[in-house]
Every structure is written in structure tokens, then in C-alpha cells.
Amino acid sequence: MSKRFSTLDTTRLLFEHPKILFRMIERMDRNEARYIRESDLVAEVMDYTRGLGKADRERVRLAMNTDNLFRSGLIIDIIKADGERRLVFQDALINLMRACNASLYQELTDARLRGHLVTLRDVRNRLETSSFSDSDPDYTELRDDLNERVSQLIGLLRQNVLRMQTISAQLADLSGDASRAPEKYLEFRQNLFEQIVTLYERHIKPTLVFLNPDTRLPDGSNLFETLEGMVRLLESHDDHSLADQLFRSSISLNALYKPIQAVAQEVEHFLRKTRRGMAQYNAMEHFYGKLRALKDDTETLSLRRKWLEGGDFARSTGFLVGLRAQQRPKHYAFGQSASYYQLLFSELELRLSDLRRKAEVPVLQEVAGSGRESRVDVQRINQLYQWLETLELRPTADLVRELHGRLDGFIPGYRFADLLAALNRLVNSPPEGMQVTTTNRFRTLEQAPDCEQFVYRKRRLETNTTDTEQEPDHA
């Protein structure tokens, strides 16, 4: 008697090594068949198990043996035709394997969708002649059948939406040669157009028509009219529980229309792409696929793997190298406090005041490095000091940066030497009622034309809170 596994152990091994059935289902879909040839299954198992250890290799080969699969009930029929054996697997097993891999979801065709619609119409017709009594077995069975068929339809359509949302990767596969054969681009584009049109006409468009509540069908009511007719029947016979459930199901079905419509727009947009656009599209999809693979590695039973291990990806692509050394972009948002608006309006008033005093700005003489003259320097600084006497300042946490912003663009020929002179003047002779406080924090300023940098010690301009105490008069 040969060694065999139980149904539970066999199923467990199938899901521990899912690539075997994944590839078999892909081949089955490609051949548009409902069976798997035994020779293909044996070849796939032998090829897959070559890389396993001896114990695992023997275990997988025993589990995937045709006799073991048949006795376990995972194969429901073996058909002998054209000199080969064809294996028909349990629909439940195939559907579960598809649920584990979104790329294996089957697109719903017009024939399958109309089959579901005809079934729901039949249920509605049977419901019209039903007794609507919980004690009637025919009615309870009909109600259970209705729930099952509606739930199955919603599940299939949701899977179809998920499958369509991965169409970007499928389009990238179809257009993979666009960037490699520019001389055959026109021929390639024609073939690509035919494949995508087939995808659109056979799968996307029928689903859009099926989920459109405004669709008019020549042979009867559409999906939503059929559901609404059943809801009215149930409400008129006081079965409000099932009526509410059907109503919620119709809302769920209606919500699936928009994501499929977005997929249709993406396909139409892709067909308008140029060769360069297709190459860029494929590059983005290629690297996006690598990131998705890294993310899938975190969705395992290991609780330690919760972060993307993207070091190799970053080094191989160069996209992210040095990103941590870059400062985050600063966002500017309006605050909600009164002090924020006071500060904002104060800054605006100071800037407007500077603009009004533009005509009063002294015309300072230009000073070049080797042509410096003490007379010119003194005259320039004196003119700057006179202008500073009329400059309006407010308390600030960084006096140097504030002065730089006020002087740059207003003083002709402004340079960092003028900033040092103005700062020295304010430190020694601060405005009335204010004081300058020097901190040990350093900051850097840059001047655009020459890319000069000025490293300075941060200084605060504060209101002088030292009040002269007066002694009270004694009588």
C-alpha cells in the first residue's frame, strides 16, 4: 500500500508551496480550459522540487501525486481524451488559490455576467409566486439561494475590480518591447492596440454596462431593476430584513462602478501614449513592482518584519540615496491664534513701510575688493547708519536674518559687510526700549549671486523689561 496524506495535510502542503498550482492555473487560463493535464502537473512538480531538500522534495511529490490528490478529494474527476489524462480540480480549491494571488483573478466576460443576471431574474420570477412564509421550505430555500447568489456576485465583481486595478502591470507587460525596438514601434503599437482593445471590449466594457443602473437591455430588466423588483416584493410581504439586505447589496454593487470606470479611463489614456511615454510608464511600473515585492515580504506571519528592507533597492536605483540628508520642504499654513495674525500683520506693515521709504534709501557707493578706499567705506557706513536710524524694527528671535531680509533688495550693492556694520550698530546702540541678546546657537546665511555664506551667532531683539523703580514719596 503506497503512502498517502489526508486531505488536510495535502491542502496544507499545497499552500506551503503555492507556486505549483499558481503556474498550473495560469496555464489553464491561457489555454481557456477547465482542466489541468497530468503531464504538465508532473513536469511542474519535478521542476519545482529540484531546489528543495530531500525530505521536502519527497513530501511534495507524494502530496502532488495524482492518486493522492484524487483520494483526498481535491481532484474530482480524471478525463481520458486524446491519449492524455486531464485532471479536474475542486472549484473551491481553485477559487481559493485565485484569492491568494490577485493576478489569477478571472476577468468577467459578458457571457458570465449575463448568466448571473438570468439567474437573478429566475429567482425574482420564482419569488413572485412564493408563499413568503417561514414555515414553507420552498420559500426558505429560495431565500437562502437568493442570498448565496447575490453574495457570490458581489464577491466575483470585487475580485474583478481588484484584478482590473492591477491592469497597470499588465499594460507594462504588453508594452515591454516599446523601448527596445524603436524601428518596429508602429507594428508593435498596432499589435498592442489590438490586444488592449480585446481586453477592453471583452472584460472592462461588459462590466461597465452590467453595473450601469441606466442600462437598457432588449431581453428584460437590468441588474438594479431586478434587485429593486425583489426589494419591493419582499417589502410588500413584510420581509423587511431580507429587503434591507438586498438594498444594501445593490448599494455595494453600485459603488463598484466608479473604480472600473477609472480603469477604463486609464486604458484609454495609455493608448494615447507615445513611445517615450510607454518607456517611462514601464520604468515606473518596474520599480513599483519591486517595491510591492518588498512590501509583500512584510505581510508574513513574522511579527518582526514590519518595515521595508529597501537598502539594496535604494542603492541599486539611486532614487533615494542621500534623501535623509535633505531637509523636508517647509509648509506654510495659516495659524489660528490671535498672536499669529498680529505677527503676520506686523510683518506686512514693516514690509510696506520699507516699500514706501524706497525713495529715501541712500545711494551707497559700490566698493570692489581690491579698489577699497577708507573714504568710500566711511561714507557708505555713515549713510547706512543714517538710514538705520529711521528703520522700524520689532522684537524678533533672529535679528541677523531679519536685518538681512530688510537690507537685501532695498540697499543698492548690498553685501555681507553692510550687514555686519548694521548689526554692530544695533548691538551697541539698540532701538529705544529694546535690547539685543546674543545666544550660542549658530546659523548660516547665503547670498545668491556669488553663493557666499555667512556663519553667524544668533541674536534676539527683545523688549527691554527692566523698569526703573521709583521710591515712593514719604510724607
Secondary structure, DSSP 8 states (H G I E B T S, - for coil): ------HHHHHHHHHHSTHHHHHHHHHHHHTT-SSEEHHHHHHHHHHHHTTS-HHHHHHHHHHT-HHHHHHTTSEEEEEEETTEEEEEE-HHHHHHHHHT-GGG-----HHHHHHHHHHHHHHHHHHHT----TT-HHHHHHHHHHHHHHHHHHHHHHHHHHHHHTHHHHHHHHTTTTTT-GGGHHHHHHHHHHHHHHHIIIIIHHHHHHT-TT--BTTB--HHHHHHHHHHHHHHTT-HHHHHHHHHHHHHHHHTHHHHHHHHHHHHHHHT--HHHHHHHHHHHHHHHHHHHHHHHHSSS-SS--S---HHHHHHH-SSTTGGGS----------SHHHHHHHHHHHHHHHHHHHGGGGS-------STT--HHHHHHHHHHHHHHHHT-----BS-HHHHHHHHHTTTSTT--HHHHHHHHHHHHHS--TTEEEEEEEEEEEEEETTTTEEEEEEEEEEEE------------
